[in-house]
Each structure stands twice: as C-alpha cells, then as structure tokens.
C-alpha cells in the first residue's frame, strides 16, 4: 500500500490517497510483506536539468539529515527518475527494440511525498492523462514482445513516483518529509529514457518522439 505523507509545505497526510483522485491500489496488488523486492532492472524516465538539479539537492539534504538517499544506493550512478516499469531483468537490446521511440516531453508536477512498505520514500505527481497514456503504451509494447514486468507496475496498479530513499524508516521519515515539503510543487518535463540494469550500473538510452499532450 502506498501512503501519501505531505501535499504542501508543513502539512502531513497519514492517509492512503494518491494525488487529487484519492486513488488506492487494487486489493489484489497490495503486498502483506513490509518489504518490497529490490529493484533489479527498470525503464526509467529522466527530467529537465533544473528539476534533476533540485532533486539531487534534495538527495544531498536527506543524506545530511541521516536519511540514506538514492544517490548513495547500490552502484551510486542513479539519476533522479520516474520508473515506467520494473522487472527482475530487462535484456537491454530486446527491450529497447520492443519499446521503440517513446512519446516523451510529457509534463509531470510533483505535489506530495509518499512511502511504500520497506522504507521507500518518494515524491509523486498526480497521474495525468498523458502520463497514464505513456505508461499504458510502454507496457503494451513490452507485453507484445513477451517481456514481463512486476505486477505493481501494471496499468491498473502503477503509482507514478520518483524514489528518494530505499531505507527511510521510523524517525528518518520525520526528518525526511519536511525536506520534501521544501521541494514540492516541482513541475518538469520527461525528456529522455533508458533501460537500466542496476546489478551492473548499465544504462541503455531509448529513442524518443514528441508527445501530443491534451
């Protein structure tokens, strides 16, 4: 279950709402475990330089507050991103061929912080029509190529987010959320994408085309 923690500076929200729609994960996709599986491979979307700079500054602030950020996680080559899909493995060349050119230049506006089980702290954007359409198209292309993804990244379960920390628990949440509130709202464009193998720290860029946002 995802929990939204803050929607504007200084206001905590200990509920299960996701954005303005107050969307909840379908029961069949809720996990009883307190820990999520470790991300091994992902389709990642990247932001405009100014937004990336601000999110990296947030990572630094979290580290300084004793909240281990994504910047210091595993191979330490992470970029601020939004994941379209995650899997145990994404063979780079077949996955890139299956996805083709993704319709990017989609606007996202980060409005709140949230938490997944296991200590995953994140910033979330309301799921706009353009963002959901991009996600559905990417998953459909992977399905057509027979490339599996984790169930909670399916279109009826996906919670769009940008991960800040993989180990924010207990008092770390209380220290981290006020820092998040200093950053939101943050609006940016999704401008590039890659297939990422986190076991090796390898990034395979994807082609892109301009989207037609409504």
N, C-alpha and C positions, 0 to 999 in steps of 0.2 A: 504494500500500500504506500502511496506517495502522500507526504504531508506538506502542505504549504505553510511556511513559517512567517513570512513577512511580505506585505504587498506595497508598503510605502514606509519611508523612514520612521523608525520608532514604534511601529505597530506590529506586534506579534500576532500570528494567527495559528493557533494549535488546532487546525481542523484538517479535513481531507479534501478540501476544494482544490481544483486545478484551474486557475485563471477565472475569468469572469463567468464562465459557463458552469462552474462548480462541478466539473466532470469527475467521476470516480472510476477507478479501474474496475472492469467487469470482474465478478467474484471468481470466475474460473482462472483469472490471471493473477490473483493475489497469492503471495507466497507465504506459507506459515513460518518459514525459516527467518531468522533475524539477520541473516547474511545473504547478500547477493553473490552470484558467481563472479569470479574475477573476469574482467573484460580481456579477451584474448585478441580478437580481431574486430574491426569496425569500419563502417563507411562514415567518414567524418566530413562535416561541412565547416568552412572557416569564414571568419568575419573580416570586415574592413579594418585597415590598420589601426585607426583610432580606438575602435572597440577592443581589438586584440590587446592594444597597449593598456587600456583601462582594466581589462580582466587580468592581465599579467600583474598589474599593480595590486589588484585585489589578492591574487595568489601570494604576493610578497607580504601584504599586510596580514593575511591569515597565518603564514609561516611565523611572522613576528609575534603573533598572539598565541603561538603554541598550537595552532590548528594545521596539521600537515596538509599542504596543498597539492594539487595535481602536478604542479611544476617540479616537485621533488619526488614524484612517484615513479616506480619501476625504472625505465630507461632514461628518464629525465629529459626526453625530447618532445614531451607533449606540447601541443598548441591549444589555446582556447578554442573550443569547437562545440558543435551540436551533432550528435550521432543519429544518422538515419536508420542504421541497423547495426546489430552486434551479433557475432557468431563465434563458435569455437574456432573456426578457420574460414578465411576468405582467400582462396588462391588468387594472387594479385592479377595475373593476366586474364584468366577466365572471368573473374568478377568485373574487371574494368571493361572487358568486351561485352558482358551482359548488360551493364549499366549504360554504356554508350555515353552520349553527351547529356548531362543533367541540366534541366531548366533552372538556372540559378538567377542571381540578382533578386532573390526573394527577401522581403523585409521581415525582420523579427524585432520585437520590442520586449526586452527582459523587464518584467514587472515585479517579480517576487522571488524569494528564496524558498527552497523546499528540501525535504530529506527523504531518502529511501532507506529501507532496513539495512543494517550493517554499517551505518555511519557515512553514507554518501550524501554530501551537502551539495546543492546545486542552485543555479538561477534558472528560472523558467519564463518563457514567453507564452502569452495566450496563443492557442493553436488557430491561426488564421486559415482561411480557405486556401490561400496559395501555398502555405506551408504544408497543410494536410494533403493537398493535391500532389506536391512534390514527393512526399513520403509514400503515398499510395503508388505513384508511378515507379519509384525506385524499387519498392517491394514487389510489384508486379513483374518487373524485369528480372529480378532475382529468382522469383518463382518460376518464370518461364524458362530460365536456364537451369532449374533444378538445384539452385544454391540455397541451402536452408539458413534461417536466422532464428535467434532466440524468440520464444513465444511472446514475451512482453514488448517486443519491437514490431509486432503485427499491427496493422492499421486500427484494429478495434481495442488495442491495449497501450499503444505508444504514448508516452508522456514526453514531449519535447523539452530538452533541458541542456544546460551546459554545466558539466561537472566541475566543482571547485575543490572538493576533498573526498577521498575514499575512506577516511577514518576519523570523521568528526562525531564523537560520541560524548554524552554526558555534558560536562562543563564546557567542552570545546564548542558545542552548539551555542551556548550562551555567549561565548566570546566571539564566535564567527558571525552570527546573524546581524549584530549591529554594524559590522564591517560591510556586509552585503547591502544593508539599507543605505549606505553611503554611495552605492554604485547605481542602484535602480532609481528611476527607469533608465534603461540603456537601449537605444534603438540603433540598429545597424542592418547592413545587407549581408546575405550569404553570397560570397563572391568566388569561392573555389571549393574543391572537394578532393578527397583521396581515399584509397583503400589502405588501411593501416594494419600492420602486423605488430602487435605490441610485445610479442615474445622476442622479436628481433629488433624492434625500433625502426621498422622499414615503412616508408610512405610511397605509395604509387599514385601520382596525380591522375585525376579524371578529367575528361573533356567536359565542356560546359557550353550551353547556349543561353541566350537571354530569355527570361520567362515573360509571360504576359499576365501580370498580376491584375486582378479585377479592381 
